[in-house]
Amino acid sequence: MTTEKPEPVNVHAGELRQARRNFLVALEPVRPAVYRYCRRLTGTVWDAEDLLQETLVKGLAEASQRHEPIRNVQAWLIRIATNTWLDSLRRNGRTSVQDFSEPGADLPDGDAADPLTSLAVESALGHVLLVLPPRERVCVVLKDVFSYSLAEIAEMLDTTAGAVKSALHRGRGTLAAAQVGVSVSDDDGSAAGSGTNTTPPAGHPELLRRLADAFNSYDIDAMVSLFLSGGRTEVIGNVSETGHEEIRTGSMTHTFGPDAAELYRASVHSYDGENVILLWERPKDSPDTPEVVADVVRLSCAHGEPLIAELRLYFFCPEVLAEVAGGLGLPFKTNGVSYF
């Protein structure tokens, strides 16, 4: 007895890409605020971008199944980002994520003027927010940075306004203590800022320098030779490639091949304790145009081998470009959010 093979399914990749692009472009007006929210939760630019990308993927899936229109897109995405972040903490076991507790009757009104808010939480407190346990951090950021009401925050977090008020009361007390130098417990908070280990493996600086040299010499063979045979590149939020042939004919040829409309120069910089490559761009037919940073490149090394396991390119991540290049005081350009 023979079993017939099923007919191959044509998934119309071009149509899917166009639908995804339309979704990303439609969200561009609220994207900076959602990134800013992710940044306050996670504590690092890289983890914030990862959380933003996961939020966008989940948002596209959810939006495709909704019957009712999304009336407040920013609040909807922030809710997805919050749940995604809390779920990741639970999965990784990096911190306890406790449910909201109901407040006592004597708590102050969370919508009343609070002495902490005059400190401009977002700019003045910075990483001090990371001392807060996850749910308290969420409530303080949503209320004191984004100015959502108690009712709006409760709806986002599937809880009550009273429970939000209680979390705000605890979180503001912790932050006030931190501001005046009082020791605060960070059992649940400080370890919750980052979802990844950002310590580069041994050999990372040398491998990064070799890759930058290959970029500057436009030697695609040398670039590809630095990857594991099953190594990957990911243009964040857009496309990924696996293996030497895909990497060669994809991102490397697109960027450094003879048909590229731009010229690129690589330089190595340290940002937030990590070495990264910045790619400077200028039009090929306009040699007098000043260079600007157009991409940020990070790599992960293979364990036990001086080869690249994964290369991450942030060309279509405008918030990352602004934070990294802008933070280094360098001129930069952003490139939208999608190839297609």
Salt bridges, closest charged atoms under 4 A:
GLU15 OE2 - HIS12 ND1 3.98
GLU49 OE2 - ARG31 NH2 3.53
ASP50 OD1 - ARG312 NH2 2.61
GLU54 OE2 - LYS58 NZ 3.59
GLU62 OE2 - ARG66 NH1 3.51
GLU68 OE2 - HIS67 NE2 3.94
ASP87 OD1 - ARG90 NH1 2.83
ASP111 OD1 - LYS143 NZ 3.43
ASP114 OD2 - ARG172 NH1 3.36
GLU122 OE1 - ARG36 NH1 2.64
GLU136 OE2 - ARG170 NE 2.85
ASP144 OD1 - ARG172 NH2 2.66
ASP158 OD1 - ARG79 NH2 2.48
GLU206 OE2 - ARG209 NH2 2.61
ASP213 OD2 - ARG209 NH1 2.60
ASP221 OD1 - ARG248 NH1 2.45
GLU234 OE1 - ARG312 NH1 3.31
GLU274 OE2 - ARG298 NE 2.95
GLU281 OE2 - LYS333 NZ 3.36
GLU291 OE1 - ARG265 NH2 2.92
GLU310 OE2 - ARG232 NH1 2.52
GLU319 OE1 - ARG31 NE 3.14
GLU323 OE2 - ARG39 NH2 2.61
